[in-house]
Amino acid sequence: KGARKTILRNKPIIIFECWIGKDYLQSPAWEKDNFDRVIDLIESYGYEIYVIYANDFIAFPKEDKWLEYKKRFKKLDRNAFDLGL
């Protein structure tokens, strides 16, 4: 949250790690809550989140100039959860 202004101004690509079990729906409530809080925060900044592998993610600003790069990753979908494991 402390980098909010910098992120909104510069719109960098963000690579981050956030722990969640391989089955989102079967994960403990505290784990899902933490995961959702991180994902929701990044999405609230105007980002789309993609899975690199397992608990490693990449977030792109919602801009067309990143379309070619986004194609290389699977978009994060909490309803059809797949971390590539």
C-alpha positions in Angstrom: 0.0 0.0 0.0 3.0 2.3 0.6 3.9 2.2 -3.0 0.4 3.0 -4.3 1.2 6.4 -5.7 4.3 5.2 -7.4 2.6 2.2 -8.9 -0.4 4.3 -10.2 1.9 6.9 -11.7 4.5 4.6 -13.3 2.5 1.5 -14.0 5.4 -1.0 -13.7 5.0 -4.7 -14.4 4.9 -6.3 -10.9 6.4 -9.8 -10.3 5.4 -11.1 -6.9 5.0 -14.3 -4.8 1.9 -15.0 -2.8 1.2 -18.3 -1.1 -1.9 -20.3 -1.7 -2.4 -24.0 -1.9 -2.7 -25.7 -5.3 -6.5 -26.0 -4.7 -7.9 -22.5 -3.9 -11.3 -23.8 -2.7 -9.7 -26.4 -0.4 -7.2 -23.9 1.2 -7.7 -22.8 4.8 -9.8 -19.7 5.2 -6.8 -17.6 6.6 -4.8 -18.6 3.5 -7.6 -17.6 1.1 -8.2 -14.4 2.9 -4.5 -13.3 2.7 -4.3 -14.4 -1.0 -7.5 -12.5 -1.8 -6.4 -9.4 0.0 -3.1 -9.3 -2.0 -4.8 -10.1 -5.4 -7.6 -7.6 -4.8 -5.2 -4.8 -3.9 -3.1 -5.3 -7.0 -6.3 -5.5 -9.2 -7.6 -2.3 -7.6 -4.6 -0.5 -9.1 -5.8 -1.5 -12.6 -3.7 -4.6 -13.1 -4.4 -8.0 -14.5 -2.7 -10.9 -12.8 -1.2 -13.9 -14.5 0.4 -17.1 -13.1 4.1 -17.6 -13.8 4.2 -20.9 -11.9 2.9 -22.1 -8.6 2.9 -19.1 -6.2 4.8 -16.8 -8.5 2.7 -14.2 -10.3 3.1 -11.3 -12.8 0.8 -8.3 -12.9 0.4 -6.2 -16.0 -1.3 -2.8 -16.2 -4.6 -3.0 -18.2 -3.1 -1.5 -21.4 -3.0 -2.9 -24.9 0.7 -2.5 -25.2 1.2 -5.6 -23.0 -0.9 -8.0 -25.0 1.9 -9.9 -26.6 3.5 -10.5 -23.2 0.2 -11.5 -21.5 -0.2 -14.3 -24.1 2.8 -16.0 -22.6 1.1 -16.6 -19.2 -2.2 -18.0 -17.9 -4.5 -15.4 -16.5 -5.3 -15.9 -12.8 -8.9 -17.1 -12.4 -10.0 -17.9 -8.9 -13.1 -19.7 -10.2 -11.0 -22.1 -12.4 -7.9 -22.2 -10.3 -4.7 -23.5 -11.9 -1.2 -22.7 -10.7 0.4 -24.9 -13.4 1.3 -27.6 -10.9 
